[in-house]
Structures are given as structure tokens and as C-alpha cells.
Amino acid sequence: GARATAYALPGRIFMIETLGGSSGMLALEVAKGAGADAILVPEYAYNEDWLADRLNTRIAANGNALIIVCEGLPNKATLADKIPEWTGIRLRDVRLGHAQRGGTTTHRDRAFAADLALKAHEALHAGCKLGTIIVRDGVTRLFEGKLTGATPLPDPITYTQINGSQSWHGHFSN
């Protein structure tokens, strides 16, 4: 992803635009998930001096910086040109547009989601009030209660051909 590319190409600022129109909600979630160094959304004005200082500080600490920008940000069109002027640091502007929207799910996606839902349904009907479903190395287990010190319930479902060695986590409560 963008973070891995940023680490591979030190000394740059990466500015990634998200969808969302005039609402920064999607951009906020992306920034949180990506561990962004700055986020710019239409709902809040930003200070150019603060932004330049923030980016320079992150470059000094990490060798790169990641900014998430909502598509509805006012004056966004000139931002990619202004940031290098303010910071003296090269910027890579990434605008994926509607290409970033989720594609059609595969049969594996649908089967996997159905199996996770079934495991959660079975647990709730068995009286489990709180739990975590974990898929690791192709095996699904339900951990009842808090994950630390919990014991998996019996009957793990295997997903070896679907997920290989990936880990997936799902939390639920009743």
C-alpha cells in the first residue's frame, strides 16, 4: 500500500485523495486505518504553517509523511503544488477517484463472510455474550469473552483453500 511505498521511497510526502464529496467521514476512517500523519477534510480549515511543520517533523522522524485529503476539500487543486513550496519536500499526489471503490465480491469473499456469520450466529445461540472470531492459518475459532486467556470453543471450521495463512478477525457482542 501507500505506507509501504512511502517507506521504500524515503524523503517524500504522499498525498492520497479519498472519495466523500463534502463529507470527510470516509477520509477520517482511511486516515485512522492508514496511520496518516495529517488529514484534511472540508469540515475544518487547516493552517498552512501548521501543516508544513507537521510534515517536516514526520519526514525527519520517519523519512516520509502521509496526508489523506477528502475530495471535497476547498482549494485542493493547488494543494499538491503548494505543499512542496511550504516544506521543500517532494510530494507524490495520488488521486484514485472511483477506482478505489470496492469491486465485485468473489465467491470466496461471499463464502468466507457467510461462514463467519454462521460461526457468530451459532455462538450467540449457544449463549455466548462476547467473543472474537479469529481465522489464522486456515482455521476459524471462536474465543468467548475477552481474548486474553480465553479458550477456543470446539468445532473450528477450516478455510485452508480459501485463505491460506492469512489472519482475519471479527468481534461481536450480544
C-alpha positions in Angstrom: 0.0 0.0 0.0 0.9 3.6 0.2 2.7 3.3 3.6 4.9 0.5 2.2 5.7 2.7 -0.8 6.4 5.6 1.4 9.0 3.6 3.4 10.6 2.3 0.2 10.9 5.9 -1.2 12.1 8.0 1.8 12.2 11.8 1.7 8.8 12.2 0.1 5.3 13.3 1.1 2.4 11.1 -0.2 -0.9 12.9 -0.5 -3.8 10.5 -1.1 -7.3 11.7 -2.1 -10.3 9.8 -0.9 -13.9 9.9 -2.1 -16.5 11.5 0.2 -17.6 14.7 -1.5 -18.2 17.4 1.1 -18.1 15.0 4.0 -14.7 14.0 5.5 -16.0 10.9 7.2 -14.5 8.4 4.8 -11.2 10.3 4.8 -11.1 10.2 8.6 -11.6 6.4 8.6 -8.9 5.9 5.9 -6.5 8.2 7.8 -7.1 6.3 11.0 -6.6 2.9 9.3 -3.5 4.0 7.4 -1.9 5.8 10.3 -1.8 9.1 8.4 0.4 11.9 9.5 -2.2 14.6 8.6 -5.7 14.7 7.3 -7.5 17.5 5.5 -11.3 17.5 5.3 -13.8 20.0 4.1 -15.4 20.5 7.5 -12.3 22.0 9.1 -9.9 24.7 7.9 -6.2 24.0 8.1 -3.3 26.2 8.8 -0.6 26.2 6.2 2.2 26.8 8.7 1.0 24.0 11.0 0.7 21.6 8.0 4.2 22.4 6.8 5.7 22.0 10.3 3.8 18.7 10.8 5.0 17.3 7.5 8.6 18.3 8.1 8.5 16.8 11.6 7.2 13.5 10.3 9.8 13.4 7.4 12.5 14.0 10.0 11.2 11.2 12.3 10.1 8.6 9.7 11.7 9.6 6.4 8.2 10.1 4.8 4.8 11.6 5.5 1.3 10.5 4.5 -1.6 13.0 4.1 -5.1 11.9 3.5 -7.2 14.5 1.7 -11.0 14.4 1.1 -12.1 15.1 -2.5 -14.3 18.0 -1.4 -11.6 20.0 0.3 -11.7 23.6 -0.9 -8.6 24.7 -2.9 -7.5 21.1 -3.2 -6.5 21.6 -6.8 -3.5 23.7 -5.9 -2.5 21.9 -2.7 -0.2 19.4 -4.5 1.8 22.4 -5.8 1.8 24.4 -2.6 3.0 21.7 -0.1 6.4 21.3 -1.8 6.8 25.1 -1.7 6.0 25.2 2.0 8.1 22.2 3.0 10.9 22.0 0.4 10.0 18.2 0.2 8.9 16.3 -2.9 5.3 15.3 -3.0 3.5 12.4 -4.7 -0.1 13.2 -5.4 -2.3 10.1 -5.6 -5.9 10.5 -6.9 -7.6 7.2 -7.4 -11.1 8.5 -7.9 -13.7 5.9 -8.3 -11.1 3.2 -9.0 -10.8 2.9 -5.2 -14.4 1.7 -4.8 -14.8 -1.9 -3.9 -15.1 -4.3 -6.8 -17.5 -7.2 -7.2 -17.1 -9.8 -4.5 -15.7 -13.2 -5.4 -17.3 -16.5 -4.5 -14.5 -16.8 -1.9 -15.4 -13.5 -0.3 -19.1 -14.4 -0.1 -18.4 -17.9 1.3 -16.0 -16.6 3.8 -18.4 -13.9 5.0 -21.2 -16.5 5.3 -19.0 -18.8 7.3 -18.0 -16.1 9.7 -21.7 -15.0 10.1 -22.6 -18.7 10.8 -20.0 -19.0 13.5 -21.2 -15.8 15.2 -24.8 -16.9 14.9 -24.0 -20.3 16.4 -22.1 -18.7 19.3 -24.9 -16.2 20.1 -27.5 -19.1 20.1 -25.2 -21.1 22.4 -25.4 -18.2 24.9 -22.1 -16.5 24.2 -22.3 -12.8 25.1 -19.0 -11.6 23.9 -16.4 -13.1 21.7 -13.8 -12.8 18.9 -13.7 -14.9 15.8 -10.2 -15.5 14.5 -9.1 -17.1 11.3 -5.4 -18.0 11.3 -3.6 -20.4 9.0 -6.9 -21.5 7.6 -8.6 -22.4 10.9 -11.5 -20.5 12.4 -12.0 -20.4 16.1 -14.3 -18.6 18.4 -12.8 -17.1 21.6 -15.5 -16.5 24.1 -15.2 -13.4 26.4 -12.0 -11.4 26.4 -9.4 -12.7 24.0 -6.6 -12.8 26.6 -6.7 -16.1 28.5 -9.8 -17.3 26.6 -10.2 -20.9 25.4 -11.4 -21.6 21.9 -14.8 -23.3 21.6 -14.8 -26.7 19.8 -15.5 -27.4 16.1 -13.2 -25.0 14.3 -14.1 -24.6 10.6 -11.2 -24.9 8.2 -10.6 -22.4 5.3 -7.2 -23.6 4.1 -8.1 -23.4 0.4 -9.8 -20.0 0.8 -7.4 -18.0 3.0 -4.1 -19.9 3.2 -2.1 -18.3 6.0 -4.0 -15.0 6.3 -5.5 -13.9 9.6 -9.0 -12.5 9.9 -10.6 -11.2 13.0 -14.3 -10.4 13.8 -15.7 -9.2 17.1 -19.3 -9.5 18.2 -21.3 -9.0 21.3 -24.9 -9.6 22.3 
